[in-house]
Amino acid sequence: MAQAIMEHSIPESSPLKEIEFPWGAQLDFLRSGAIFRRYQGGQGSGKTLAGCWEVRRYCWLHPGAVVLCTEPHYGMLRDVMLPEFQRQFEESGEAPLVKWVASAWRFELNNGAQIWLRQCDRVDSLRGPSVAAIWMDEAAQSPFAAYQILVGRMRQRGYPHVFLTTGTPRGKNWMHWTFTAGDRPEGAPGYIGAAAGITAASFFSNSLDNPYLDEVTRAGLESAYPPGSLLHRQEVLGESVIFEGLIYTGFDAEKHVASAPDGHAFVRHVIGCDWGWANPGVLLPVGLDRGNVTWSREEVVAREKPLEWWVAEAKRLQEFYHADAILCDPSEPGNIDAMRRAGLPAKAANNSVIPGIAAVSARVNSGRERVAPECLVEQREYQAYSWKQARDGASKADEPLKVDDHVMDARRYVEMELVGRPPASGARPVFISRR
């Protein structure tokens, strides 16, 4: 079936070759003639692979076309999209016909087509170019503003316009509503398929249906997300769900996910530290600016790392951000002592759970919280951290569920250090450039 697609869609003279047999939703996504297409699935369901394949096919079919491909931030371009394109070009035998221009972050095919790789966390940089087609990978993690700009860039004349989105959902955000007809909440985007002459189609898959998913990854997904849980439905089944019993109901990725501008003035940095071994440990550097806004700068989240590794990572972060305190989970005083012996300003954090949650909620709800686009685990936990449920299904609003809370714990330690201590009007700013 996959070969039939290739023979039907690609001239015999094209160098495009089959490198992996598409399956299920991948195959439907590739065969669709819709102008706007969404491929939504769980982790490891082959979304990026399908997007790269479709972009390659489009470029070989349309010499001279420019296709703009995006990830939420630079790290994902470097670690996800670029390696997948390179892998597919190599395994298909197309590599000798494709030039990678590193200075411009683009592939140039020998038929004149180009594939541009761009990041969405600097939305204004997306303005200007006229392109034939667009692919947004992990679109739900990208800001709606990026989509709003990109959707107006398909202006390269003489080519069929196609807009592809792929990714794991992040609740019912803009990507969900753009491809969903019917009633919608106030402020949600309109259904793209309602426009005259515009076709839209959605395709869905879950992680465990992917025949190429290796057994280790499959086992990890099955153990990490309890079957039937909301996170299992989102991260494995690829469903758009609204989390019930959510603790931080005011968190909105469109409002709260942002990078600090170049040269932004911070008056203080502190680091939250949550210990872990089988469960992940966390280091979370957070900056406080003159406007009493907190900015999560980056996250270190890892399992099964020795104490020496955590001390080295803490030292790196403390030196870079000039952090004046490392707020540690007080359950391991020996670990705190080890950090102090290494010359780090470590101390036991205030681990008052409900006051800490209230303090973080107040900051989120007042719009004084920012999370860097690179902090993907923190974003996920904000949108998943929930209250326990009683047997009757009602939420217990005084006891958080002890899952997907590791970054949330570190964030709470930070807030309990900062709460009630807004920066003084005369505080001397410390400028921290972007990494």
Summary of the structure (lengths in Angstrom):
residues: 435
radius of gyration: 23.2
end to end distance: 46.4
largest distance: 71.0
contacts: 1385
relative contact order: 0.12
helix: 36%
strand: 22%
